[in-house]
Amino acid sequence: MSTRRPSVQREYQQQVLLRWITTITYRMITVGAILFVVGLAYLLYALFMLGDQGSYSAADVARIQGNLTLFGRLTLLGAGMVVIGLAWNYLEEETVGYVLVLLALFFYWGLPLLLGQIGTLPEPGSLRGFALNQIRNLMWVLFPPGIILTVFVGVAQGIRRLRYGAALDQTLKLGSGVSKQEVQQRFLGKCWQLPFCRDYIRQRCPIFHARRTCWREGVGCMCEEKNIVMALQNARLSDDPQKNAKYIPHNKTLTRAELRARCAECVIYNEHQRQKYQLIAPLTVGAIIGSAYFFHVPLREKVFTLLSLLDQLLARFTLMPSEAQKGVLEAAARANETAALVLYISLVIVALSYALRIVETVIFKWKL
């Protein structure tokens, strides 16, 4: 009793602390969203409504720049509060990271492109240019957390898939009420070597005596138990498994697609798929990590090539003359070895997450 009470109290205190933090972070999202909207609205108002800087006195220019700086900081503060709240409450939601990255790219590159389409771009050094720069600073508040959250979700999902299996729901209609049996099992074995094969049926199962698998034959004890049990009545079994295959009661009334649909809902076949995933998923992880390690030099060059292509696209489509430069992103990545390594590792983790998702889809959704 004395040892359990402190642990219960600690657990209760931890739950109270977590609820308190969750409440605070939700309020941070609300307050941050208000600050963000107010600050951004003022900056956009200035961006579209400010006139020629020559029409303002030096005092007005200083006052307006001070206001723009203030509302720019409010916008950054609000965005930071929203990001913190989202990171705490929606840490494992993969869309959060993507949305933050897309917003960062929009405010930094998309907004100037949009301005150029609907009006005139602000001159560098003007008040409108100063307002635009305040908005573009959101890039540095939204982009790094977006990348971190995307990578974190990728790592978390990868670990969860390897530890607990696929996250895809499986609709099992055939044999879902059958419990695992105490039988001799074989990893990735035939249907009668898997834990859901019942002993009293196996002895009368022509698939077992023919050493075949039910999903290859399109019939089994979960989808047509009566036919399987009755198939060997008055039959003389042979020591040659090939000769026993003639007793398998194939269903001639269903199409191949309908037979495959039955297997997709069968507990035995899905156990086979689960074991297949347990084999392929670690091999996928090992292949990607091994390739990333042993071929890191050419692969990192491919990343630099990708950055170079992105530079060329931005330089071509940007409407701001000051940014019509080639090689900005590539040069920055090559100049900073740590940044290049972090980018490379992040891309590897994201690729690993999607590779596991593809494996999961192929095995558990497509049932291949």
GUDRENTI-617446 format. One record per residue (C-alpha): residue number from 1; residue in one letter; x, y, z. Coordinates in pm, 1 decimal. Layout:
rec nr:NUM, rest:A, c1:X, c2:Y, c3:Z
...
! end
This chain:
rec nr:1, rest:M, c1:0.0, c2:0.0, c3:0.0
rec nr:2, rest:S, c1:274.8, c2:243.0, c3:91.7
rec nr:3, rest:T, c1:463.3, c2:179.6, c3:-231.9
rec nr:4, rest:R, c1:157.7, c2:216.3, c3:-454.5
rec nr:5, rest:R, c1:29.2, c2:542.4, c3:-312.3
rec nr:6, rest:P, c1:335.3, c2:752.6, c3:-409.8
rec nr:7, rest:S, c1:326.3, c2:609.8, c3:-763.2
rec nr:8, rest:V, c1:-47.1, c2:683.3, c3:-792.7
rec nr:9, rest:Q, c1:12.8, c2:1033.6, c3:-662.6
rec nr:10, rest:R, c1:296.2, c2:1089.0, c3:-909.7
rec nr:11, rest:E, c1:78.9, c2:964.5, c3:-1195.0
rec nr:12, rest:Y, c1:-203.7, c2:1193.9, c3:-1084.8
rec nr:13, rest:Q, c1:35.7, c2:1489.6, c3:-1061.6
rec nr:14, rest:Q, c1:172.2, c2:1411.5, c3:-1407.9
rec nr:15, rest:Q, c1:-180.7, c2:1400.8, c3:-1550.5
rec nr:16, rest:V, c1:-264.9, c2:1732.1, c3:-1383.8
rec nr:17, rest:L, c1:56.4, c2:1884.5, c3:-1523.0
rec nr:18, rest:L, c1:-15.6, c2:1753.8, c3:-1873.4
rec nr:19, rest:R, c1:-371.4, c2:1887.8, c3:-1863.3
rec nr:20, rest:W, c1:-239.1, c2:2222.3, c3:-1743.5
rec nr:21, rest:I, c1:18.5, c2:2236.8, c3:-2023.7
rec nr:22, rest:T, c1:-244.0, c2:2134.1, c3:-2280.5
rec nr:23, rest:T, c1:-480.7, c2:2407.6, c3:-2158.8
rec nr:24, rest:I, c1:-202.3, c2:2667.0, c3:-2173.1
rec nr:25, rest:T, c1:-95.2, c2:2563.4, c3:-2523.7
rec nr:26, rest:Y, c1:-452.7, c2:2575.9, c3:-2654.3
rec nr:27, rest:R, c1:-479.7, c2:2927.4, c3:-2518.7
rec nr:28, rest:M, c1:-145.8, c2:3006.7, c3:-2682.0
rec nr:29, rest:I, c1:-292.3, c2:2897.3, c3:-3015.7
rec nr:30, rest:T, c1:-591.7, c2:3127.1, c3:-2965.5
rec nr:31, rest:V, c1:-390.2, c2:3429.1, c3:-2850.8
rec nr:32, rest:G, c1:-120.8, c2:3364.7, c3:-3111.2
rec nr:33, rest:A, c1:-377.6, c2:3339.0, c3:-3389.5
rec nr:34, rest:I, c1:-524.7, c2:3675.6, c3:-3286.6
rec nr:35, rest:L, c1:-182.3, c2:3842.1, c3:-3278.6
rec nr:36, rest:F, c1:-89.3, c2:3681.3, c3:-3608.9
rec nr:37, rest:V, c1:-408.4, c2:3791.8, c3:-3785.8
rec nr:38, rest:V, c1:-392.5, c2:4146.2, c3:-3646.8
rec nr:39, rest:G, c1:-23.2, c2:4188.7, c3:-3732.2
rec nr:40, rest:L, c1:-56.3, c2:4034.1, c3:-4076.3
rec nr:41, rest:A, c1:-367.1, c2:4240.5, c3:-4155.8
rec nr:42, rest:Y, c1:-181.7, c2:4563.8, c3:-4072.4
rec nr:43, rest:L, c1:120.4, c2:4463.2, c3:-4279.6
rec nr:44, rest:L, c1:-96.5, c2:4369.0, c3:-4576.8
rec nr:45, rest:Y, c1:-287.9, c2:4696.3, c3:-4537.6
rec nr:46, rest:A, c1:41.7, c2:4885.6, c3:-4548.5
rec nr:47, rest:L, c1:165.9, c2:4676.5, c3:-4840.4
rec nr:48, rest:F, c1:-135.8, c2:4759.2, c3:-5055.7
rec nr:49, rest:M, c1:-222.3, c2:5109.6, c3:-4933.5
rec nr:50, rest:L, c1:113.2, c2:5286.9, c3:-4885.4
rec nr:51, rest:G, c1:197.5, c2:5535.6, c3:-5156.2
rec nr:52, rest:D, c1:521.4, c2:5677.0, c3:-5290.6
rec nr:53, rest:Q, c1:773.1, c2:5721.9, c3:-5012.0
rec nr:54, rest:G, c1:865.1, c2:6063.6, c3:-5149.3
rec nr:55, rest:S, c1:527.8, c2:6198.0, c3:-5039.7
rec nr:56, rest:Y, c1:604.7, c2:6132.0, c3:-4671.4
rec nr:57, rest:S, c1:819.1, c2:6343.2, c3:-4441.8
rec nr:58, rest:A, c1:1117.6, c2:6194.1, c3:-4262.0
rec nr:59, rest:A, c1:918.2, c2:6189.6, c3:-3936.7
rec nr:60, rest:D, c1:630.0, c2:6004.0, c3:-4105.6
rec nr:61, rest:V, c1:869.1, c2:5754.0, c3:-4258.3
rec nr:62, rest:A, c1:1025.6, c2:5684.5, c3:-3917.6
rec nr:63, rest:R, c1:682.8, c2:5655.4, c3:-3754.3
rec nr:64, rest:I, c1:550.4, c2:5418.5, c3:-4020.7
rec nr:65, rest:Q, c1:863.6, c2:5203.4, c3:-4008.5
rec nr:66, rest:G, c1:827.8, c2:5184.0, c3:-3630.8
rec nr:67, rest:N, c1:466.2, c2:5071.4, c3:-3668.0
rec nr:68, rest:L, c1:560.5, c2:4816.2, c3:-3932.4
rec nr:69, rest:T, c1:836.9, c2:4683.3, c3:-3708.9
rec nr:70, rest:L, c1:594.7, c2:4657.5, c3:-3414.9
rec nr:71, rest:F, c1:326.8, c2:4473.7, c3:-3611.6
rec nr:72, rest:G, c1:592.0, c2:4258.6, c3:-3778.0
rec nr:73, rest:R, c1:707.6, c2:4146.4, c3:-3433.7
rec nr:74, rest:L, c1:346.6, c2:4083.7, c3:-3329.1
rec nr:75, rest:T, c1:302.7, c2:3868.4, c3:-3638.3
rec nr:76, rest:L, c1:618.1, c2:3669.5, c3:-3561.5
rec nr:77, rest:L, c1:520.7, c2:3634.2, c3:-3195.2
rec nr:78, rest:G, c1:172.2, c2:3515.6, c3:-3287.2
rec nr:79, rest:A, c1:306.5, c2:3267.6, c3:-3541.5
rec nr:80, rest:G, c1:557.1, c2:3136.8, c3:-3287.1
rec nr:81, rest:M, c1:284.1, c2:3086.9, c3:-3024.9
rec nr:82, rest:V, c1:63.8, c2:2903.9, c3:-3275.4
rec nr:83, rest:V, c1:354.9, c2:2680.5, c3:-3379.9
rec nr:84, rest:I, c1:433.5, c2:2591.4, c3:-3016.4
rec nr:85, rest:G, c1:69.1, c2:2509.3, c3:-2949.0
rec nr:86, rest:L, c1:38.1, c2:2297.8, c3:-3261.1
rec nr:87, rest:A, c1:363.1, c2:2116.1, c3:-3187.1
rec nr:88, rest:W, c1:237.7, c2:2016.2, c3:-2841.6
rec nr:89, rest:N, c1:-121.4, c2:1923.1, c3:-2922.3
rec nr:90, rest:Y, c1:-81.9, c2:1785.9, c3:-3275.1
rec nr:91, rest:L, c1:269.2, c2:1646.4, c3:-3259.8
rec nr:92, rest:E, c1:190.5, c2:1328.9, c3:-3454.6
rec nr:93, rest:E, c1:-31.2, c2:1489.9, c3:-3718.1
rec nr:94, rest:E, c1:176.6, c2:1477.1, c3:-4035.0
rec nr:95, rest:T, c1:-26.1, c2:1748.5, c3:-4207.6
rec nr:96, rest:V, c1:85.2, c2:2011.1, c3:-3952.2
rec nr:97, rest:G, c1:445.6, c2:2004.6, c3:-4070.6
rec nr:98, rest:Y, c1:345.4, c2:2017.8, c3:-4436.1
rec nr:99, rest:V, c1:109.2, c2:2311.1, c3:-4377.3
rec nr:100, rest:L, c1:379.3, c2:2507.9, c3:-4193.9
rec nr:101, rest:V, c1:629.8, c2:2447.4, c3:-4474.0
rec nr:102, rest:L, c1:377.5, c2:2549.2, c3:-4741.7
rec nr:103, rest:L, c1:282.2, c2:2865.2, c3:-4550.6
rec nr:104, rest:A, c1:649.3, c2:2955.3, c3:-4510.9
rec nr:105, rest:L, c1:709.7, c2:2913.5, c3:-4883.2
rec nr:106, rest:F, c1:398.9, c2:3116.6, c3:-4964.1
rec nr:107, rest:F, c1:494.4, c2:3412.6, c3:-4745.6
rec nr:108, rest:Y, c1:853.2, c2:3412.5, c3:-4871.1
rec nr:109, rest:W, c1:812.3, c2:3340.5, c3:-5244.1
rec nr:110, rest:G, c1:443.0, c2:3310.8, c3:-5319.9
rec nr:111, rest:L, c1:334.0, c2:3650.3, c3:-5190.0
rec nr:112, rest:P, c1:581.6, c2:3850.7, c3:-5404.8
rec nr:113, rest:L, c1:476.2, c2:3643.2, c3:-5706.9
rec nr:114, rest:L, c1:111.3, c2:3716.4, c3:-5630.5
rec nr:115, rest:L, c1:183.0, c2:4087.5, c3:-5589.2
rec nr:116, rest:G, c1:353.2, c2:4095.5, c3:-5924.7
rec nr:117, rest:Q, c1:46.9, c2:3940.3, c3:-6088.0
rec nr:118, rest:I, c1:-212.1, c2:4178.2, c3:-5943.4
rec nr:119, rest:G, c1:-12.0, c2:4500.4, c3:-5913.9
rec nr:120, rest:T, c1:335.1, c2:4646.6, c3:-5886.9
rec nr:121, rest:L, c1:609.6, c2:4511.9, c3:-5669.1
rec nr:122, rest:P, c1:748.5, c2:4741.1, c3:-5397.5
rec nr:123, rest:E, c1:1082.0, c2:4906.0, c3:-5466.6
rec nr:124, rest:P, c1:1373.7, c2:4784.9, c3:-5252.2
rec nr:125, rest:G, c1:1421.4, c2:5021.6, c3:-4958.7
rec nr:126, rest:S, c1:1069.2, c2:5165.5, c3:-4981.4
rec nr:127, rest:L, c1:807.5, c2:5148.4, c3:-4706.5
rec nr:128, rest:R, c1:613.5, c2:4888.5, c3:-4905.0
rec nr:129, rest:G, c1:932.5, c2:4687.8, c3:-4944.3
rec nr:130, rest:F, c1:988.6, c2:4717.2, c3:-4568.0
rec nr:131, rest:A, c1:634.3, c2:4587.2, c3:-4503.8
rec nr:132, rest:L, c1:689.1, c2:4297.6, c3:-4743.6
rec nr:133, rest:N, c1:1014.9, c2:4204.4, c3:-4569.1
rec nr:134, rest:Q, c1:831.6, c2:4195.7, c3:-4234.6
rec nr:135, rest:I, c1:589.4, c2:3943.5, c3:-4381.2
rec nr:136, rest:R, c1:863.0, c2:3738.5, c3:-4545.4
rec nr:137, rest:N, c1:1034.4, c2:3703.7, c3:-4206.2
rec nr:138, rest:L, c1:759.2, c2:3453.3, c3:-4123.1
rec nr:139, rest:M, c1:964.4, c2:3208.7, c3:-4329.7
rec nr:140, rest:W, c1:1212.4, c2:3169.3, c3:-4043.1
rec nr:141, rest:V, c1:939.8, c2:3108.5, c3:-3783.9
rec nr:142, rest:L, c1:736.3, c2:2859.0, c3:-3987.9
rec nr:143, rest:F, c1:985.6, c2:2671.0, c3:-4207.0
rec nr:144, rest:P, c1:1227.1, c2:2519.7, c3:-3946.9
rec nr:145, rest:P, c1:947.8, c2:2390.1, c3:-3716.8
rec nr:146, rest:G, c1:765.9, c2:2256.6, c3:-4022.7
rec nr:147, rest:I, c1:1071.3, c2:2057.7, c3:-4130.6
rec nr:148, rest:I, c1:1132.1, c2:1933.8, c3:-3774.6
rec nr:149, rest:L, c1:770.9, c2:1823.3, c3:-3729.5
rec nr:150, rest:T, c1:771.1, c2:1647.9, c3:-4068.0
rec nr:151, rest:V, c1:1089.5, c2:1459.1, c3:-3981.7
rec nr:152, rest:F, c1:966.1, c2:1375.9, c3:-3630.9
rec nr:153, rest:V, c1:638.7, c2:1235.5, c3:-3761.8
rec nr:154, rest:G, c1:829.2, c2:1031.7, c3:-4019.1
rec nr:155, rest:V, c1:1056.8, c2:882.6, c3:-3750.9
rec nr:156, rest:A, c1:768.4, c2:818.1, c3:-3509.6
rec nr:157, rest:Q, c1:555.9, c2:647.9, c3:-3773.9
rec nr:158, rest:G, c1:848.4, c2:438.4, c3:-3892.0
rec nr:159, rest:I, c1:926.0, c2:317.6, c3:-3537.9
rec nr:160, rest:R, c1:557.5, c2:249.0, c3:-3469.8
rec nr:161, rest:R, c1:518.7, c2:48.8, c3:-3789.5
rec nr:162, rest:L, c1:826.1, c2:-160.9, c3:-3715.4
rec nr:163, rest:R, c1:717.0, c2:-223.5, c3:-3357.0
rec nr:164, rest:Y, c1:341.9, c2:-268.4, c3:-3387.5
rec nr:165, rest:G, c1:287.9, c2:-343.4, c3:-3754.7
rec nr:166, rest:A, c1:80.6, c2:-161.1, c3:-4010.5
rec nr:167, rest:A, c1:-152.5, c2:121.5, c3:-3922.8
rec nr:168, rest:L, c1:-398.5, c2:35.2, c3:-4199.9
rec nr:169, rest:D, c1:-728.0, c2:-103.2, c3:-4074.1
rec nr:170, rest:Q, c1:-806.2, c2:-454.2, c3:-4184.3
rec nr:171, rest:T, c1:-1168.0, c2:-553.6, c3:-4232.6
rec nr:172, rest:L, c1:-1172.2, c2:-920.9, c3:-4139.8
rec nr:173, rest:K, c1:-1500.4, c2:-1097.3, c3:-4201.7
rec nr:174, rest:L, c1:-1382.7, c2:-1453.7, c3:-4247.0
rec nr:175, rest:G, c1:-1245.5, c2:-1623.7, c3:-3937.9
rec nr:176, rest:S, c1:-1238.2, c2:-1309.9, c3:-3724.3
rec nr:177, rest:G, c1:-1388.9, c2:-1505.8, c3:-3434.9
rec nr:178, rest:V, c1:-1123.9, c2:-1779.8, c3:-3447.4
rec nr:179, rest:S, c1:-855.9, c2:-1754.8, c3:-3179.8
rec nr:180, rest:K, c1:-493.5, c2:-1848.6, c3:-3226.0
rec nr:181, rest:Q, c1:-429.0, c2:-2221.3, c3:-3196.1
rec nr:182, rest:E, c1:-152.7, c2:-2409.1, c3:-3018.7
rec nr:183, rest:V, c1:-2.4, c2:-2559.0, c3:-3331.2
rec nr:184, rest:Q, c1:345.5, c2:-2594.4, c3:-3468.7
rec nr:185, rest:Q, c1:400.2, c2:-2271.0, c3:-3657.7
rec nr:186, rest:R, c1:637.1, c2:-2169.1, c3:-3932.0
rec nr:187, rest:F, c1:720.7, c2:-1810.9, c3:-4018.9
rec nr:188, rest:L, c1:572.7, c2:-1725.5, c3:-4359.5
rec nr:189, rest:G, c1:448.4, c2:-2081.3, c3:-4381.6
rec nr:190, rest:K, c1:150.6, c2:-2223.8, c3:-4560.6
rec nr:191, rest:C, c1:-201.8, c2:-2169.8, c3:-4428.1
rec nr:192, rest:W, c1:-192.3, c2:-2489.8, c3:-4219.9
rec nr:193, rest:Q, c1:137.5, c2:-2375.3, c3:-4061.8
rec nr:194, rest:L, c1:-9.1, c2:-2051.1, c3:-3929.6
rec nr:195, rest:P, c1:-160.6, c2:-2001.5, c3:-3583.0
rec nr:196, rest:F, c1:-526.1, c2:-1978.2, c3:-3695.0
rec nr:197, rest:C, c1:-539.6, c2:-2323.3, c3:-3853.7
rec nr:198, rest:R, c1:-759.2, c2:-2547.2, c3:-3634.9
rec nr:199, rest:D, c1:-632.5, c2:-2897.8, c3:-3568.5
rec nr:200, rest:Y, c1:-964.0, c2:-3080.1, c3:-3606.5
rec nr:201, rest:I, c1:-1016.0, c2:-2927.0, c3:-3951.3
rec nr:202, rest:R, c1:-656.1, c2:-2965.1, c3:-4063.2
rec nr:203, rest:Q, c1:-677.1, c2:-3345.8, c3:-4035.9
rec nr:204, rest:R, c1:-970.8, c2:-3343.8, c3:-4280.1
rec nr:205, rest:C, c1:-842.7, c2:-3062.6, c3:-4503.4
rec nr:206, rest:P, c1:-744.2, c2:-3161.7, c3:-4859.0
rec nr:207, rest:I, c1:-526.6, c2:-2849.5, c3:-4886.0
rec nr:208, rest:F, c1:-319.1, c2:-2973.7, c3:-4591.7
rec nr:209, rest:H, c1:-285.6, c2:-3323.2, c3:-4737.7
rec nr:210, rest:A, c1:-193.1, c2:-3174.3, c3:-5076.6
rec nr:211, rest:R, c1:61.1, c2:-2943.8, c3:-4907.3
rec nr:212, rest:R, c1:-92.2, c2:-2642.2, c3:-5086.0
rec nr:213, rest:T, c1:-211.1, c2:-2302.4, c3:-4955.4
rec nr:214, rest:C, c1:-571.3, c2:-2187.8, c3:-4939.7
rec nr:215, rest:W, c1:-504.4, c2:-1846.4, c3:-5093.8
rec nr:216, rest:R, c1:-347.7, c2:-2011.8, c3:-5398.8
rec nr:217, rest:E, c1:-644.7, c2:-2245.7, c3:-5439.9
rec nr:218, rest:G, c1:-909.2, c2:-1979.9, c3:-5375.7
rec nr:219, rest:V, c1:-1087.3, c2:-2186.5, c3:-5111.7
rec nr:220, rest:G, c1:-1023.8, c2:-2260.8, c3:-4746.5
rec nr:221, rest:C, c1:-1163.4, c2:-2346.8, c3:-4406.5
rec nr:222, rest:M, c1:-1256.0, c2:-1985.9, c3:-4323.0
rec nr:223, rest:C, c1:-1456.4, c2:-1909.2, c3:-4637.9
rec nr:224, rest:E, c1:-1598.8, c2:-2256.5, c3:-4714.2
rec nr:225, rest:E, c1:-1552.6, c2:-2463.4, c3:-4402.2
rec nr:226, rest:K, c1:-1830.7, c2:-2709.5, c3:-4481.6
rec nr:227, rest:N, c1:-1695.2, c2:-2791.0, c3:-4827.0
rec nr:228, rest:I, c1:-1342.8, c2:-2833.0, c3:-4689.0
rec nr:229, rest:V, c1:-1455.2, c2:-3067.1, c3:-4411.2
rec nr:230, rest:M, c1:-1670.6, c2:-3276.3, c3:-4645.4
rec nr:231, rest:A, c1:-1412.9, c2:-3294.2, c3:-4925.6
rec nr:232, rest:L, c1:-1233.2, c2:-3605.5, c3:-4794.3
rec nr:233, rest:Q, c1:-1537.9, c2:-3814.9, c3:-4711.0
rec nr:234, rest:N, c1:-1496.9, c2:-4158.6, c3:-4865.7
rec nr:235, rest:A, c1:-1163.2, c2:-4045.7, c3:-5012.5
rec nr:236, rest:R, c1:-850.9, c2:-4260.2, c3:-5015.2
rec nr:237, rest:L, c1:-557.2, c2:-4037.5, c3:-4935.1
rec nr:238, rest:S, c1:-224.4, c2:-4098.8, c3:-5101.7
rec nr:239, rest:D, c1:124.4, c2:-4062.4, c3:-4963.8
rec nr:240, rest:D, c1:192.9, c2:-3842.7, c3:-5263.7
rec nr:241, rest:P, c1:60.6, c2:-3488.5, c3:-5186.6
rec nr:242, rest:Q, c1:21.6, c2:-3419.2, c3:-5558.5
rec nr:243, rest:K, c1:-242.2, c2:-3691.4, c3:-5589.9
rec nr:244, rest:N, c1:-441.7, c2:-3547.2, c3:-5298.7
rec nr:245, rest:A, c1:-482.0, c2:-3213.5, c3:-5478.1
rec nr:246, rest:K, c1:-774.3, c2:-3356.2, c3:-5677.6
rec nr:247, rest:Y, c1:-989.9, c2:-3349.8, c3:-5364.5
rec nr:248, rest:I, c1:-964.6, c2:-2972.9, c3:-5319.2
rec nr:249, rest:P, c1:-1320.4, c2:-2834.5, c3:-5370.3
rec nr:250, rest:H, c1:-1252.8, c2:-2542.1, c3:-5604.1
rec nr:251, rest:N, c1:-1530.4, c2:-2287.0, c3:-5633.2
rec nr:252, rest:K, c1:-1628.7, c2:-2256.1, c3:-6000.2
rec nr:253, rest:T, c1:-1899.8, c2:-1994.3, c3:-5948.9
rec nr:254, rest:L, c1:-1679.4, c2:-1704.7, c3:-5834.2
rec nr:255, rest:T, c1:-1444.4, c2:-1497.1, c3:-6046.2
rec nr:256, rest:R, c1:-1074.6, c2:-1462.9, c3:-5966.7
rec nr:257, rest:A, c1:-1138.3, c2:-1110.4, c3:-5834.5
rec nr:258, rest:E, c1:-1412.6, c2:-1238.1, c3:-5602.3
rec nr:259, rest:L, c1:-1185.2, c2:-1513.7, c3:-5476.1
rec nr:260, rest:R, c1:-910.7, c2:-1260.1, c3:-5405.4
rec nr:261, rest:A, c1:-1162.3, c2:-1040.7, c3:-5222.9
rec nr:262, rest:R, c1:-1246.5, c2:-1331.1, c3:-4991.3
rec nr:263, rest:C, c1:-879.8, c2:-1389.2, c3:-4914.4
rec nr:264, rest:A, c1:-836.7, c2:-1019.9, c3:-4835.7
rec nr:265, rest:E, c1:-1096.0, c2:-1058.1, c3:-4558.8
rec nr:266, rest:C, c1:-959.0, c2:-1384.8, c3:-4418.9
rec nr:267, rest:V, c1:-779.9, c2:-1396.2, c3:-4084.4
rec nr:268, rest:I, c1:-535.9, c2:-1664.4, c3:-4203.9
rec nr:269, rest:Y, c1:-427.1, c2:-1474.3, c3:-4513.7
rec nr:270, rest:N, c1:-390.5, c2:-1151.7, c3:-4316.5
rec nr:271, rest:E, c1:-171.4, c2:-1331.3, c3:-4065.1
rec nr:272, rest:H, c1:45.0, c2:-1437.3, c3:-4358.1
rec nr:273, rest:Q, c1:54.1, c2:-1073.4, c3:-4475.9
rec nr:274, rest:R, c1:145.5, c2:-953.9, c3:-4125.4
rec nr:275, rest:Q, c1:442.0, c2:-1189.7, c3:-4116.6
rec nr:276, rest:K, c1:541.0, c2:-1076.5, c3:-4464.5
rec nr:277, rest:Y, c1:540.8, c2:-717.8, c3:-4337.7
rec nr:278, rest:Q, c1:758.7, c2:-817.7, c3:-4041.9
rec nr:279, rest:L, c1:1015.0, c2:-944.0, c3:-4293.2
rec nr:280, rest:I, c1:998.5, c2:-674.1, c3:-4561.0
rec nr:281, rest:A, c1:975.8, c2:-367.0, c3:-4334.9
rec nr:282, rest:P, c1:1316.8, c2:-419.2, c3:-4163.1
rec nr:283, rest:L, c1:1472.0, c2:-503.8, c3:-4500.4
rec nr:284, rest:T, c1:1333.1, c2:-176.1, c3:-4639.1
rec nr:285, rest:V, c1:1474.4, c2:20.2, c3:-4345.9
rec nr:286, rest:G, c1:1811.8, c2:-149.3, c3:-4382.0
rec nr:287, rest:A, c1:1821.1, c2:-93.3, c3:-4757.3
rec nr:288, rest:I, c1:1743.5, c2:279.0, c3:-4733.0
rec nr:289, rest:I, c1:1975.0, c2:349.2, c3:-4439.6
rec nr:290, rest:G, c1:2249.8, c2:136.8, c3:-4593.5
rec nr:291, rest:S, c1:2216.2, c2:311.5, c3:-4928.0
rec nr:292, rest:A, c1:2213.3, c2:651.7, c3:-4757.9
rec nr:293, rest:Y, c1:2532.7, c2:563.1, c3:-4572.3
rec nr:294, rest:F, c1:2737.1, c2:383.9, c3:-4837.5
rec nr:295, rest:F, c1:2629.5, c2:607.9, c3:-5126.3
rec nr:296, rest:H, c1:2611.6, c2:934.7, c3:-4933.4
rec nr:297, rest:V, c1:2856.6, c2:1114.4, c3:-5162.5
rec nr:298, rest:P, c1:2664.3, c2:1072.6, c3:-5491.6
rec nr:299, rest:L, c1:2328.5, c2:1106.8, c3:-5316.1
rec nr:300, rest:R, c1:2428.0, c2:1435.2, c3:-5152.4
rec nr:301, rest:E, c1:2536.3, c2:1558.9, c3:-5493.4
rec nr:302, rest:K, c1:2188.0, c2:1473.5, c3:-5616.4
rec nr:303, rest:V, c1:2048.2, c2:1686.5, c3:-5333.0
rec nr:304, rest:F, c1:2270.6, c2:1975.6, c3:-5443.3
rec nr:305, rest:T, c1:2151.2, c2:1922.5, c3:-5800.1
rec nr:306, rest:L, c1:1792.0, c2:1940.2, c3:-5677.8
rec nr:307, rest:L, c1:1867.4, c2:2264.2, c3:-5494.0
rec nr:308, rest:S, c1:2028.7, c2:2399.9, c3:-5809.3
rec nr:309, rest:L, c1:1713.9, c2:2322.7, c3:-6009.7
rec nr:310, rest:L, c1:1504.9, c2:2491.2, c3:-5742.4
rec nr:311, rest:D, c1:1734.6, c2:2793.7, c3:-5761.6
rec nr:312, rest:Q, c1:1685.3, c2:2813.9, c3:-6136.1
rec nr:313, rest:L, c1:1308.2, c2:2795.2, c3:-6103.0
rec nr:314, rest:L, c1:1299.7, c2:3065.4, c3:-5835.8
rec nr:315, rest:A, c1:1534.0, c2:3288.1, c3:-6034.0
rec nr:316, rest:R, c1:1320.5, c2:3247.3, c3:-6343.7
rec nr:317, rest:F, c1:977.7, c2:3304.0, c3:-6194.2
rec nr:318, rest:T, c1:1054.1, c2:3557.4, c3:-5920.2
rec nr:319, rest:L, c1:935.5, c2:3910.2, c3:-5989.3
rec nr:320, rest:M, c1:1186.7, c2:4073.6, c3:-5757.0
rec nr:321, rest:P, c1:1508.2, c2:4174.4, c3:-5939.1
rec nr:322, rest:S, c1:1708.7, c2:4153.3, c3:-5617.6
rec nr:323, rest:E, c1:1636.8, c2:3778.0, c3:-5598.9
rec nr:324, rest:A, c1:1683.7, c2:3684.2, c3:-5963.5
rec nr:325, rest:Q, c1:2007.2, c2:3506.8, c3:-5875.8
rec nr:326, rest:K, c1:2107.7, c2:3152.8, c3:-5950.9
rec nr:327, rest:G, c1:2269.1, c2:2918.1, c3:-5704.5
rec nr:328, rest:V, c1:2155.9, c2:3086.2, c3:-5381.7
rec nr:329, rest:L, c1:2019.1, c2:2774.8, c3:-5209.8
rec nr:330, rest:E, c1:2288.0, c2:2546.8, c3:-5350.5
rec nr:331, rest:A, c1:2565.8, c2:2784.7, c3:-5247.3
rec nr:332, rest:A, c1:2422.1, c2:2816.4, c3:-4896.9
rec nr:333, rest:A, c1:2401.5, c2:2437.3, c3:-4858.8
rec nr:334, rest:R, c1:2755.4, c2:2381.6, c3:-4987.8
rec nr:335, rest:A, c1:2895.6, c2:2657.8, c3:-4766.7
rec nr:336, rest:N, c1:2744.3, c2:2513.9, c3:-4448.4
rec nr:337, rest:E, c1:2842.7, c2:2150.1, c3:-4400.9
rec nr:338, rest:T, c1:2619.4, c2:2107.8, c3:-4094.8
rec nr:339, rest:A, c1:2313.6, c2:2246.4, c3:-4274.4
rec nr:340, rest:A, c1:2379.8, c2:2020.1, c3:-4573.0
rec nr:341, rest:L, c1:2410.2, c2:1715.7, c3:-4342.8
rec nr:342, rest:V, c1:2088.2, c2:1802.6, c3:-4158.7
rec nr:343, rest:L, c1:1906.1, c2:1846.6, c3:-4489.7
rec nr:344, rest:Y, c1:2039.5, c2:1513.0, c3:-4617.4
rec nr:345, rest:I, c1:1938.7, c2:1325.6, c3:-4300.4
rec nr:346, rest:S, c1:1594.8, c2:1488.5, c3:-4305.9
rec nr:347, rest:L, c1:1536.9, c2:1378.9, c3:-4664.9
rec nr:348, rest:V, c1:1651.3, c2:1024.8, c3:-4581.4
rec nr:349, rest:I, c1:1407.4, c2:1006.4, c3:-4288.4
rec nr:350, rest:V, c1:1119.0, c2:1136.6, c3:-4497.8
rec nr:351, rest:A, c1:1206.6, c2:887.0, c3:-4774.3
rec nr:352, rest:L, c1:1218.9, c2:607.5, c3:-4514.8
rec nr:353, rest:S, c1:876.6, c2:700.3, c3:-4379.7
rec nr:354, rest:Y, c1:719.6, c2:699.5, c3:-4725.3
rec nr:355, rest:A, c1:893.4, c2:375.2, c3:-4819.9
rec nr:356, rest:L, c1:741.1, c2:203.0, c3:-4516.6
rec nr:357, rest:R, c1:404.7, c2:349.4, c3:-4605.1
rec nr:358, rest:I, c1:435.2, c2:209.8, c3:-4958.5
rec nr:359, rest:V, c1:525.0, c2:-133.3, c3:-4820.8
rec nr:360, rest:E, c1:230.2, c2:-112.4, c3:-4583.4
rec nr:361, rest:T, c1:-7.1, c2:-15.8, c3:-4865.0
rec nr:362, rest:V, c1:113.5, c2:-293.9, c3:-5094.8
rec nr:363, rest:I, c1:88.7, c2:-564.8, c3:-4828.2
rec nr:364, rest:F, c1:-216.1, c2:-463.7, c3:-4627.4
rec nr:365, rest:K, c1:-427.5, c2:-265.1, c3:-4870.3
rec nr:366, rest:W, c1:-348.1, c2:-417.0, c3:-5206.5
rec nr:367, rest:K, c1:-287.1, c2:-757.3, c3:-5038.2
rec nr:368, rest:L, c1:2.6, c2:-847.5, c3:-5267.6
! end
